[in-house]
């Protein structure tokens, strides 16, 4: 009886491992996904680098915060 129970447990573990492996094959890998690259710009006041989408553009220059925009170029 013990041998049959052990065989059933081993079979379930192998089945779970195979199923998990098959699921991982269906998922797109993280390295194959296209990653968007964004330009970095420098704050005209403090010099910190930040993504262009997060920067504040004013007067032909980029700033990191509204306060630095008000203070202007350093």
C-alpha positions in Angstrom: 0.0 0.0 0.0 2.8 2.4 0.9 4.6 1.8 -2.5 1.4 2.6 -4.4 0.9 5.9 -2.4 4.6 6.8 -3.0 4.1 6.2 -6.8 1.0 8.4 -6.9 2.8 11.2 -5.1 5.8 11.0 -7.4 3.5 11.0 -10.4 1.7 14.1 -9.2 5.0 15.9 -8.7 6.2 15.0 -12.2 2.9 16.1 -13.7 3.0 19.5 -11.8 6.6 20.1 -13.0 5.7 19.3 -16.7 2.6 21.5 -16.5 4.7 24.4 -15.0 7.3 24.0 -17.7 4.6 24.1 -20.5 3.2 27.3 -19.0 6.6 28.9 -19.0 7.0 28.2 -22.7 3.8 30.1 -23.5 4.9 33.3 -21.7 7.0 35.8 -23.7 10.4 36.2 -22.1 11.5 39.5 -20.6 14.5 39.8 -22.8 12.7 39.4 -26.1 10.2 42.3 -25.3 10.9 45.6 -26.9 12.1 48.1 -24.4 11.4 51.7 -25.1 14.5 53.9 -24.7 13.9 57.5 -23.7 16.2 60.4 -24.0 17.6 61.8 -20.8 17.9 65.6 -20.3 19.7 67.7 -17.8 18.0 70.3 -15.6 19.3 73.8 -16.4 19.3 74.8 -12.8 20.6 71.8 -10.7 22.1 69.6 -13.5 20.2 66.4 -12.5 19.4 64.0 -15.3 15.8 62.9 -15.9 13.7 61.4 -18.6 12.5 63.9 -21.2 8.8 62.9 -20.5 9.2 63.9 -16.8 11.1 67.2 -17.6 9.5 70.6 -17.8 10.4 72.4 -21.0 10.5 76.2 -20.9 12.4 78.8 -22.8 14.5 76.2 -24.7 15.7 74.6 -21.5 14.6 71.6 -19.4 13.9 71.8 -15.7 13.3 69.0 -13.1 10.7 70.9 -11.0 8.4 73.9 -11.3 10.6 75.6 -8.6 13.7 75.3 -10.7 11.8 76.6 -13.7 10.9 79.7 -11.7 14.5 80.1 -10.5 15.9 79.7 -14.1 19.4 78.8 -15.3 22.0 78.7 -12.5 
